[in-house]
Amino acid sequence: MDDALSRVIVIGTAGAGKTTLASALSSLLAVPHIELDAIHWGPDWTPLERDTFRAQVEARLQGDRWIVDGNYSSVRDLVWPRATAVVWLNYSFARAYWRVFKRTLRRIIIREELFGGNVETFRAQFLSRESLLWWVIKSHRRHRQIYRDLFDSRAFPQLKLVELTDPHQTQAFLEALGRRNDTSNQVDPHL
């Protein structure tokens, strides 16, 4: 495996597909997937206490290879210095919002169980200022600027940046990794 992809962070706004991409990368690269939302959220959407969250994230980062997905600034100082690459799903507001809308509606209809046994409800997601839909509206532009500033500052110079701006680029990225892995796993006939 390419050393640049031994410890990867997948970031992006809500709805960009961080967990889906991280899961695919985890399978493709045969490395553990660390989903920050699954660590952070307990039953009844209760967040872990900050120090406990940090300790649990730090414990999971001890390996030499992993994929982390999530945007938690409270653990950035633990994750980013150890990472070798960051994959930024830098999708447009319209695409991210539409994806969150569709995903939320699907989760409500099928009552999909999420981390901590939580389920999304119509009331919480469509009639509340605490909803993920509202979060996308409030945070999309701000998060894009935060990430752009972080990358421009070179605060984490060891990170290889892979910026993907639409799902077609993301699919091409995965396909290229898959082809490279297929080639690198073949036995050299001259051995």
Steps between C-alpha positions, in 0.01 A plus 500: 500500500609854426637652824316823415175310552589315818313742731224692322248756619180541298343841552219701346170657586206296621356303212817488295539127554788487748397175666416331171838595351690412819333159507591440134861609562519280808395196294717589203813568707428234767533746789274569801225761462453741791166681478510802732119535509469142628738582785352843578127423516342293773137400555239776462749704295705568812856601413788347691668731746789674322786336693346154463451558127862611461629200698299255291615656174862502615480131594375410151779698332778284643523279192729567206217489248147640516229705330324764713186675388363810664547870555535530878728794577518377860723211387675663204817541707501122556408381150655742251864490620498118480333480159684459172219614270170683504223440250280808487154450354462864404155476343270792423238615747218385270644150466569464875158632599317277252694196622423575866134556413469167315700306758303648790166426336609140427622452857173633642286280275688177566582592862867428440688452824813711528779523756391454860171349385378842386247557224421820318145633534296729281453745787871520586616525139234717337350705782804587710787747482718213628443293186774381270330684214530826687859411594591473130352844435689655793832327459570415136672823397680538835643147491620539144687816603647336812638214293631726226676712765649190666637370173629842391675550836702180456441430871509129417767476229520119516145465369447405140181683397251334270220749427195355328230741385234263365396135523648420156846601625446296814404192299801548270727530806366171642528325163860617459588371847329172421695459176826585677426249776411229245830561321708509820341175625590305187792260518799592284537214245881549501537400866 
